[in-house]
Amino acid sequence: MARWIEFNIHDRVNMRVARQAPTARQMKEMFAPFICDDPAGPHDITVTGELEPIVEGSYGEHEYEYTEDALYMSDGKVQIVRHGGELRVNGTREMLTTVLPLVDRVATTRGAAMMHAAYVDYQGHGVCMPAWGGVGKTSTVAKLLELDGVGFMGDDWGFLTDDGRMLGYAKPMFIKPHHRTIYPHLFAEKRKPLVPSRLSRPIAKLTTVVHPLITQYPRLAGVTRKWSPEHMMHTPQDAFPGARISTDVPLDILIFVERFNASHVSLQETEESWMVSRLIGNFHTEMSLHSREVVVAMGATGLVPIETFFDDKRTVFQRAVAGKPTYLLRVPASFPADQASDVIVEHLQKAMADAGVL
């Protein structure tokens, strides 16, 4: 068996993960759409379970040990080392949250910045709906895929390119108790007990609190993820049997969706610059705490200057959004997922018609 699991992420990022690394199973699962036999070109990111010596490292309080090309984060017990054009990520913890901002960074330098959104191929038109967690992305995608000619692209992480395209990321979906009426077939078989919908949000908050600790122990994290009563994990292929999975489509419209404290629905056009700012802020905020700390640590120690990280991302998004219609859709926070997703689809279609996309 080969020593490495190989990934090619949209021909922008070549990554390999050591099969013996404690995080290998998680990485294989969460980056499954990009597994390949042998990526063309050198590796951009290498993930292992073995730390490398840092020679004559400086210290940043008790949190960092670093040089110009290496960084050790004591809280996360993870190391990032630059060897020429390659980033080596070493540690015994789960590495998804460490690797995610690095994938974004490498992809951004090659014209494809990561976003947090629900997005679909709507009859050949790229529909991008950035949103906070809990707004209704996963529910809305299900409603959209009931329509003719709509293909799945992603309900969480994805990519926008500087030539105005969306690139899919069909990773496993997190199906929660309130999705029962929207994805009934996923609840038809007995799998594991889920908490009542009213308890889902409090448990999710607790999960967020303990997540940084649990991810330092990959086996415990894997068991917790598998048996968590707050969600089930399903591939898009399971969620949408027979549906088209789209990987690359022109971006035609962006609608930032948020919940607000009101009883009415609001849809309004926005400036492109507003959308670019929201795309950056939403992605960064929706990363885990550890992922955000990786960005800050690389910036503080000079591995990737913080202004470079955000400026390069802004440049890609500005080019991606240029000339595209952009909107803000605000949906009452009191609407349950089923109702909210119907409202989002209705107003999306209205915006597409008004903008001449449909």
N, C-alpha and C positions, 0 to 999 in steps of 0.2 A: 504494500500500500504506500502511496506517495506520502512524503513527509508533510506536504502542504495542502491546504484547501485553497483553491485559487478563485478569485473573483475579478470580473471585468465590469465596471460600473459605467455603462453607456459610453464605452471607449474614452472615458475621461479619467478614470481612476483604476489602476491595477493594484489589487490588494491580495495578500496571501496571509493565511493564519496557520500556525503550526498545529497539526492534529493533536499533539500532546498537550497543548496549552489548555489550562482549565476552562477558558472561555470559548473553546472551539465549537462546542455544541450550540451555544447561544448565537455565535456569529454565523454559523452555517444556517441556522433557522431564520434569523432576522435579515440576512442578506441573500437568502435563497434564490431570488430572481436573477442574481448576477453570478452564480456559480458557473465556472467554465473549466475546460480541461487545461488550457495553456494560454494565458493572455499574451497578446502581442506586445512587445516592448518591455522595458524594465519595470520593476515593482515600485509603486509610489508609497505604499504602506505595508509594513510587515509586522505581524502580531505574534509575540511569543510569550512564554511563561517565565522566562529567565532574565533577571536584571543584569545590566552591564555595568562595569565600574565607571564611575565619573571621576576623572583625574583633576585634582586641584579645583574642585567645585566651590563656588561661593554659596552663601546661605542667605535666604530671605526669611528672617525670623526663624520659626521652627517649621515652617510650611514647605519651603522649597530648598533644594540643592540644585545648583545649575551652573552651566558654562554657556558659551556662545552657541553650542550645538547640542546641549543636553539639558534635560529637566527631570527632576524627581519630585513628585508631590507626595509628601508624607501622609497627609490625611487620606488620600486615595490609594496609597501604596502602589503607585503606577509611575512608569518612566517613559519619557518620549525622547528619542535620540535621533538626530539628523545625521545621516551618512550620505554626503553628496546630495542627490535629489530624492533620497529615500527617507521616510520617517519610520523608525522602528519603535513600536509600542510594546513595552514589556511589563509584566506583572501577573500576579496570581488571581486577581479579582476578575469579575465579569467586565469585559472591555467594550461593550457596545457603546456605553455612554462616554467613554474616552475616545473611541474611534469616530463617532458621528461628527463632531466638529472638525476632525481632521479630514474626513471624506469631503465635507463641505468646503474646507479650505483648498484642498487640492483641486476639486471640481471647479471651484470659483476661479482659480488661476487659469482654468481651461475653458472658461466661458459658460459654466453651468452651476448656478448658485442654488443651494437647497432652500426649500420653503416648507411651511406647515400648512396644509390645506386639504380640502376635498376637491378633487379635480377629475374631470371625465372628458372623453372624446365624444362630443355631441354631434353625431352625423358629420364627422370630419372637422368640427370646430372645437378648439380647445377652450374649455370652460374651467376657470380657476377660481376657487372660493376659499381664500385664506380665512382662518377662524381660530378662536381660542378653543381649548378643550372644553367639552360639554355643551357646545353650541348646537350640535346636531349633524356633524359631518358624516358620520357612519350611517345615520338614518337617512340623510338626504341622498347619499350615493345610492342606497337601495331603491329609493323612489325614482331616481333618474334612470337606473338600469332597467326599470319596467317599461321605459319608453323605447320606441323603435329606433334602432341605429345608434344607441348609446353604448360606448365601451368603457370598461373600468380602467382607471389609471392609478388612483391612490386615494386613501382617506386619512392620511397622516403626513408622512414625509414625501417630498417630491423635488423636482428640479425645474427651474426656468433657465433658458439659455439666452445668451446675448444676441442671438439672431431671431428671437421671438418664437421659441418653441417650448412645449412642455414635454418632459421626459418622465415616464412612469416609474413607480416603485410599488410593485404589488406584493408587499410584505404581509405577514399574517395580520389579521384584523382582530381587535379586541371587542368581543360581543358581550354586552352587559345585560342585566335583567330587564331594563326598560326597552330592549330591542326585541323582546319576545313576540310582539305582534307584527314586527317589521321583518324579522327573519324566523318565522315559525318553524321552518324545516330544520333549523339548527338546534331547536329545543325539542324536537320530536323524539330523539333518542336519549336514553338516560346516560349522562356523562358524569356530572358531578353536581351537587346541590349548589344553587346560587342564592344569595340573600335576597329578600324582598327589595323591590325597586327603591323604597323609601330609605333603605339603609345603604344603598350603593354609594351615594356621594360621601357620607361620613367615613365609610371604609376606604374609599379612594383617597380621602385626605390622610387617613392613618397610613396607608400604603406609601404615600408621598413622603411622609415623615421618616419612616423606617427604611425606605429604599436605599439611601446611601450606605447604611450599615449592611443590609442584606447582600448587596451586590459585591461586597468584598469576599463573599463565600459562595462561589459559583454553584456548588451542589445544593446548598440551602436555597439560593435564589431560583434555581431551576424547579425545585419542588414547590416553592411558594408560588411561582408563576403558574405551574401546572394545576395546582389545587386551590388557588385563590377563589373564595366564594364570590368575588366581586366581578369576575369576568371569565369568558371562555376565549380561547384563541382558535381562529379558523383562517384558512387560506382564502383568498378571494375566489379561487376555483370551487371551494366548498360552499361559500356564501352565495355565489352566483353560478350555479351549474349551467354549463353550456354558453355562458356569456363571453363576449369578446374581451380579451385583455389587450389594451392598447399601450404601446410603449413610447410613441413619438407622434406628436400632432401639433400643428400651428396654434399658438396662443391667440385667441380672438376676443376674449372678454374676461375681466376680473371683477369679482364682487366680494368685498370683505363683509363677512357675516358676523354679527355680534348680538348678544342678548342685552336687553335693557329694561329698566324699571318703568314700564308704561303698558297701556292696554291696546295700543295701536301698532301697526306695522309701518315702518318708514323706509323708503327707498330713495336715494338721492345720488346724483353724479358727484364724483370727486375729481380732484386734480391728480395728475399722474404722480407728482412728487409726494402727495399724501399717501398714495398706495405704496410707493416704494418704501417710504418710512415705516408703514405698517408691516409690510412684508419682512423687513429686517427685524423690527422689534418683536413681532409675533414669533418668528422662528427662534430668535435667541431666548425669549421668555419661555417658550414651550419645550426647550431642551431641559433635561434634568439638571438639578443643582450641580452635580459633578461635571456635566458637560460645560456648563457656564463657567465653572471654576477652571476648567482646562483652557478656555479662551482667555480668561483673565491671567492665568499663570503664564501662558505663552507670551502674552502682552507685557506682563510685568518683568519678565526675565529676558525679553528681546528675541525669543525664538520666532515668534510672529508678532511684530508690533501691533498693538491694539487698533491703532488708527488704520493700519494697512488691512487688517481683517475686515473692518466695516467699510472702508472706502472701496475696496475691491468688490465687495458684495453689492454695494450701492451701484457701482458702475454697471455690473451685469444686470441688475434689476432695472435700472434706468433704460438700458438698451432693450430689454425684454418687453417692457411696458410701453415704450414709445409708440404713440399713435393708436393705442388700444383703448376702448371704452372702459372706464373704471367707475365702480359704484360702491356705496356703503348701504348694506341692508341691515336694519335693526329689527329684531323680532322680540316680542314680549317674553320676559324671563319666565312668566307663569305658564307658557304653552308647553305641554308635554312633548316628548320627542316626536311622536307620530304627527301631531298637529303642526309643530314647528317645521318639520321636513316638508309637509304639504305646502305650507306657506312659502318656504324658501324656493321650492321648485316653481310655484306659480309666479313669484316675482322675478325669478331668474329668467323664465320664458318671456315675461313682459320686458325686462331689460334687454334681452337679446333681440326682441322684435323692434323695440325703440331704437336700438343701436344699429339696426340693419344687419345683424349677424345671422338671423334666421330668415 
